[in-house]
């Protein structure tokens, strides 16, 4: 890469979210709390599923992998953004900027395929219950997770295939709190409009098609649930509705940003916050921690931990 692009800039300047000191304090406190709670929530789900035998089922296996991806998605840019909030000069190296683009598309691409896999799991469980155990085998679940990461990796490599070799020799200001392809590609010293439209819109089209597949799947599941009038069905209806709301919050910003690139709307910066910060925070609350089995398992683990601490032999004992 060095030999091809001698005129490359060494660093990019991130403008961040705002210059207002009052808003900076608010954002620092809010994003720090959201990031901490997101990491703790997803880590708790991951460990609970891992160490609770009766949760070793296809649904919870996929949910635990979603928690892992959300932890990664929360961490690729949020910690740096929090540390840079009060910095006067928010800079990131060229390699760091490219790394953020790589990990952003890797984790979002992986999560998109995993969300489709999870909707397929719910479709089989509700609409084809007699075939569920045979179709959603351990081998199938592992294959779905491997396919998710493979698609995410192929997607991000396709996005970086041309970006790495573009000549970045002039402007280096990125109007956001992290590096993203629509913003960085505009800084190249050649006309990249047609190439950029093709590359970036590809992500938008993939997100749009995936969202339509998820929408169709959830409609079929909800119609099937609606045909049953039991209390369990109403609970499943409420759960699937909550799942779809979170899916909409994840896909909506992605579709808006990538289907219509180069718009320079302030809205793009705001929407980026949703799928990089808030969605990883909401996923454990919506998908898993509302589930009674998981809540019971978490309480049991925490209570056992508390009892073990209480049984610890004291340093000072009364004679």
Secondary structure, DSSP 8 states (H G I E B T S, - for coil): -TTT-TT--SEEEE--S---HHHHHHHHHHHHHHHHHHHHHHHHHHHHHHH-GGG-SHHHHHHHHHHHHHHHHHHTTHHHHHHHTT-SS-EEEHHHHHHHHHHHHHHHHHHHHHHHHHHHHHHHHHH-HHHHHHHS-HHHHHHHHHHHHHHHHHHHHHHHHHHTTS---S--EESSSS--HHHHGGGSSS--HHHHHHHHHHHHHHHHHHHHHHHHHHHHHHHHHHT--SHHHHHHHHHHHHHHHHHHHHHHHHHHHHHT-S---HHHHHHHHIIIIIHHHHHIIIIITTSHHHHHHHHHHHHHHHHHHHTS--SS---
